Every structure is written in C-alpha cells, then in structure tokens.
Amino acid sequence: MTATPPTSPSKIDSSCRLPLFALFGGAAVWLVLSSLFGLAASMTFHKPSMFADCAMFSYGRAYPAWSHLLVYGFAIPSGLGVGLWLLARLGRVELAKPFLIAVGAKLWHLGVLVGLVAISAGQTSGYEWFELPRYAAVILFLAFVLMAIWAFVTYSRRPEKSLYPSQWFVLASLFWFPWILSTAVLLLQFFPVRGVVQVAVAWWFAGNLLNVWLTLSGLAVTFYLLPKLTERPLQSHYLALFVFWTVLIFGSWTGIPMHSPLPAWMSTLSSAATVMMIVPALAIVTIVIKTCCGANKPCGGGPLCYSKFGAWCLVLATFVAAIAACPAVARVTDFTWFTHGHTTLRLYGFFAMTMFGAIYYILPRISGVAICPRRIKGHFWLAMLGALLLALPMIGAGIKQGLKLADANVPFLDTAKAAMMGFRMGTLGELLIAIGSLIFLANILLSIVTYYRAMAKTAYADAIAIQLTGVKP
Amino acid sequence: MKSSSIVFLAAFIALSASWGGFVLAPQLQLGRADQTKTVPAEEKYPLARPGLAQQGAEVYRSLGCVYCHSQQVGQNGVKVEVVLLDAGTNADNTISALAKVNAQLGKPENFIGLPKKLTEVADIGAADSIVKAVTESGGKIEVNVIPTGADISRGWGKRRTVAQDFIYDSVVQPGTRRAGPDLANVGSRLADANWQLRHLYAPQAEIKGSTMPAYRFLFEKRKVGKVTSADALKLTGEFAPPAGFEIVPTDDARALVAYLLSLHAEAPLFESPVTPPPAPAASTNTTIVAVRAEIKNYTASELLSVEGTAK
C-alpha cells in the first residue's frame, strides 16, 4: 500500500460526521427511553400492582426493555461511534465509506427498535443481557459487521503506522462482538444446545459483553482522553498493554455465578477469573494516577471529569465483583440485588459516563458547534449522582437481603422487603439519570440541528448569490 | 506493540480459549445428557412436561418471571443419619459388633424403641463400617442422606438442583435473583391450581403484604351470564369483582399455572441423593388433568374417564 500524506484533523472529523451523528443521535434517544423503562420497572417495587393491567410495563417486560436499550441501544452504538473516530484520528486517515457506515448505524437502530417491540410484546428470548429475539439479533449482527468492515478498511489505509494503545482496544472490541454475538445467536436461538449448556452459553456471552466488550471500548476512550485533556503523555504504554492482555485473558472467563446448575469447575474457574480482574484494575489505577497527577487542569465538569469518574467506577465495580466472587461472600450475595448493583455501576458509572465525556469531546469537533459548558456540567452532576444512587444502595440492599436469605428462620417476605430502602434510593437515582439523559439528548440534537441549519443557511445564501449574479461563488 | 497482527492474535487466542472452556467443554460434558433413572427407585427422570405446561413455560419466559424468581435450590452439604431398624435375632451379637466399630454405638440403650437414629456421620462412606457390622450380625439398618441448607430449610426443595433437572427445557431459566421465592419445586409446594390462579390475579389477596405485582392482564373481567362460569375465580373482599361481574382466567393464565404445577425437581438422583425419597409426586400428566379438572369443577377421575372415552 502506498503511504498517503496525513490528512488534516478537520478533514478527518468531517468524514466522521454522518455516521457519528447517526450513532450518537440514536444512542441518546435509546438512553432516554431506557431510563423511562427503568423508572417504570422500579415503580413496581413501590406499588406492586401499578401495571397490573398493562403487560408492556409489567416488571418482567420493563426491566429487559431497560437493559436491552441501555446495552444495545445506547452502549454499543456510542462505543462504536467513538471507536470509529479514534481509529480515524489516530491513524490520521479519513473514515472509509462514511455513508455505508451511516447505513449500518441506521440498520443497527432498526434492529434495536425491532428488539424493543418484541420484548414489549413478550417475544423476549429469555436470556438475561440477550433478550432480543433472533430476527432482531440477526439485524444487529449484520449492522455491526457492516460498520466493522469499514472500520478495518479505515484502519488498514492509515498512513500513521505506529499504534497507540486505544487502537488495540478498539480493534479487539470490533473483533470480539461479532464472535460472541454469533455464538449466542446460533447456539441459543437457531440450533439451541441442550439443557444447562444454554445457561453456560448465555452467561459466557453476558460476561464477555459486560466485562470485556464494554471494558475494551471504554478504556480505549479513557487512555485517549486522559492524556489529551491533561496534556501529559500516557503513563505508560507498557501498563496499557498489560491492561489489554489481562482484560482479554481474565475477562473472557468471567460471568458464571457461584450458584448454578452447571458443573462446579465452571463457576470455580469463573470466580477465579473475576478475582484476577483486580490485576488490570490496579494497573488502571496506576495509569490514571500517574497520568493525571501533576497536571494542573481543573476538570470543571467537562470531558475530563467524565473520564476520571468513569475510570474510578470501573475500578470500584471490578473490586466489588471480585469480593463477591469469593465463595464465602457469594453465599450471601448470589441471588440478591448485589449483582445488579455492581453491574449498574459498571454500565452507568463507568461506561455511560466515559462515553458522555467522549461524545462531548468529539461532537463539537465534528459539528463545529460548541456545546454550552453549563449543560455539560449539569449533566455530569445529575449522571454522577444518579449512577451512584442507583448502584451503591443496591449493593448495600443486596448484602442485607442476602444475610436474611441465608437464615431460614427469617420469613421470605422479610428478605424481599429488606431491599426496599435500596429501591427508594434507586428510583431517585433512576430519576436523576432520566433527567440527565434528557439533557444529553438535547445537547446532541441541538448540535446536529444547529449544524444542519448552518449548512442550509450557507446553501441558501449560495443559491441567492447565484440567482443575483449568475456566477457560482 | 508495533504490529497489528499481534492485537488480533491476542484477541483470537484469548477468545477462543474461553470459547473452548465455557461453550465447547460444557457441550461435550453435558450436551448429550439424556433421561436417567432415579436412585434407588429406578424411575425415569426427568419426564417431559405435558403440552399445556410447555405452553406455560413460554408464558413464563414471555412475562419475564425469571427476573425475580430463580429455579435452583442450593444446598450447603448433607446430613447422613444412620437409623437402626431391627437389631436382628441375636441382639447381643449386634451390640458387640457395633461396639467394636464405636464404643458409643454399642450401648444397649441404643437398641430400645427401634427404629432409632443411631448417629450422624459426615458422608455415606463413613457409614459403611456401621452398616457392615449390623448387617453381618443379622440386623437391619438404614442410611438416610438429608441435604441441608437455608433453601432446603425454607422448604423450597429436598435437594439441590442439578443439570439433569433441565434437560428437557428450552429456554432454560435458572434465574439469578430472588426478589420472589425460588420456584424449582413450586408444583410440590403449592399444588392448588385455584390458589395459583387467585395468587396471579391478586397476590396480596393470598399473601398479605406480598411484593409481587398482580397479573390482572392474564384474566378476563366479564359480565356474569345466566349462571356464574365454572372457572370464575372465587375472590373475596376488596379483590372481588363488582356485583354482576366475574374474573375468568385466559388460556395464558391456565397454561402458566399448569407450568408452575409441573415444576418438581426433587427426585433422588445419583449426583444428588436424597433418602428417604420424598413421597412420589403425582405423575405430571395426572397433575395437569387435576389442574384442568379443578378449574372446571370436575373431579380428576371424571375427567380422566371422559378423556379415556374420547380416545
């Protein structure tokens, strides 16, 4: 391949505009919808019969709709969008076939919509974190592959040959998702395996999605934005490489809880891998501290705040999960809200926050429209408080519930009610997140609309000029 | 890392290793599991769920019951009880044989008021010497394996749930959360179909203060015709429909209840022994007939005879 001269950043940014508008815009809409379903689901715990006449919002359908929209609607498209931009920027090359990537993005959102309708109508697949039925899953697979192909083409055309850590993370995530998704679709939905092997496949998929895919995609951003925003070099590339390897090696074996009808060796191995995830977490701590320390940059509620907060949440969630993987603790925390708590911390606290930061960093560059810093700051505080209020009380409630469950003398109803305080705080957290998501949606839509309005104005002015002078300006 | 091929190689090796471990290996170990026999009764286990219950499993999946209910009983360990049934014709002989195994066991007062629990041991193997001593001297002895743990004490099951319990299910939903109680054996625990229907319609009517949401959309509220329908729910107090109306379960509600009543996972298996075996649950088919009979206010035997003639 002949080396092309490096392209200017603004040209690269404008090549990303169309697909990134599609990915981010859709992600923001799904995020708002997801938090509405989350609110509906949590209301069930305040008034159990609230949706007794409305199947769509009953807990067993609102909850999967929440997680489906959060993971497939928001997390994956935003992670993909940011990843595409990173590949183009770090490779100093324009995005290949932006139009086709935008088509892929629209197709992806269509798949998410089909999945949502199916879940609300009771067509859920029945596997946690993989609720969409097979026809929706196939659409998502095709859309992802369409986008990933052009991401790889972009990558192979890059004139900048040296690799930055973020690129490894994005590339691995592009490779990871089609593999795990195709395994889940084929072995769970087209040619279902027998008995509990289904459970093994579903948990393997969920573990890889939540603990590997999200981590890879989120860390790509963290390792790019932290040095950029603090104007210091990443400390260091070797540690980042170490994080990369350990997340791949240990993360891919997580996901199987201690209590399961599967053979004991599987949960033992998975618990060990979950504990070993402390190793990359410690390396991340070192990277964040050494990169940010000494940089006299107040984060002021901007992208740097989001990135730092996200990284700390990832570390916290990893530690909490590792503690809960120890058999003595798992005896109490399995089957309780504890797991939900640390998964939420990972999803909202780490991944969503990191993505918000990245999108607020990228969007003004590709649209040329500045986002009001006060709205970014407002969203930060709402989202941060919301994530903490949603996750931490659930962790506490889970322990309380688990201790009561383990004591057979406590009536079951008391164990169920032990989590009530957690739910009250959680609903408040969900409400803050919902308001925050609305601000996020407004920020994104305003940027997109302002951009197209400016385009239209220029086009209109040009047309008038041609009409008046007869000469094309 | 200079070369991108190393990135792909790393990802490929890591992912294929975990794929081999958590997808391929369980498939090789359990993917061909088939019906087995219970121990020691040698009955076939598990039996496929009857049609209505299978439809109910789909309703269970569609309503997302799994987000609040697990279907796996855990156990912490087992308690092995050695029960002396009969000392044999020559009791002295048995006493001295037992005394040789353990001086505590050989006490004559152990032989008064048989059958009597002699001792508890750590596992079945530890009971072997006692069993041998008693049987060789002509006595009769029984070793009972009783699983222990909070779930078992709650009455959620007699033993832990194992892979064998799920081989005929697809989608398998063991669940990971207990916002509601475990349902692995709900068919044995709460076997009254009418109770289940009323509980689905208004959980708080049956269990005061229950946190379970009501599933009124699974029922039809309709005007009473000339006579009250036979399958109308018998509700009282605040949950009763207004005068002139009745609450009738839809097909989904009936199927769901048939599925719930088909949930039994307590047959004693080689990998999860329980003795003495629990009283044999009515075969699932009879249960379903019983469900339909109760809903329609027939007796099961009447319905069976009707269905028999239909065939």
Interface residues (C-beta under 8 A of the other chain):
Chain A: T44 F45 P48 S49 M50 F51 A52 D53 C54 A55 S58 Y59 G60 R61 Y63 P64 G122 Q123 T124 S125 G126 Y127 E128 Y155 S162 L163 Q167 W168 L171 A172 F175 W176 W179 I180 T183 L187 L188 P192 V193 R194 G195 V196 V197 Q198 V199 A200 V201 W203 W204 N208 L241 F244 W245 L248 I249 S252 W253 G255 I256 P257 H259 S260 P261 L262 P263 M266 L269 S270 D334 F335 T336 W337 T339 H340 L405 A406 D407 A408 F412 L413 T415 A416 K417 A419
Chain B: M1 K2 S4 V7 F8 A10 A11 F12 A14 L15 A17 S18 W19 G21 F22 V23 P26 Q27 Q29 L30 G31 R32 A33 R61 S62 L63 G64 C65 V66 Y67 C68 S70 Q72 G74 A150 D151 S153 R154 T161 V162 A163 Q164 D165 F166 I167 Y168 D169 S170 V171 V172 Q173 P174 G175 T176 R177 R178 A179 G180 P181 A202 P203 Q204 I207 G209 S210 T211 M212 P213 A214 Y215 R216 F217
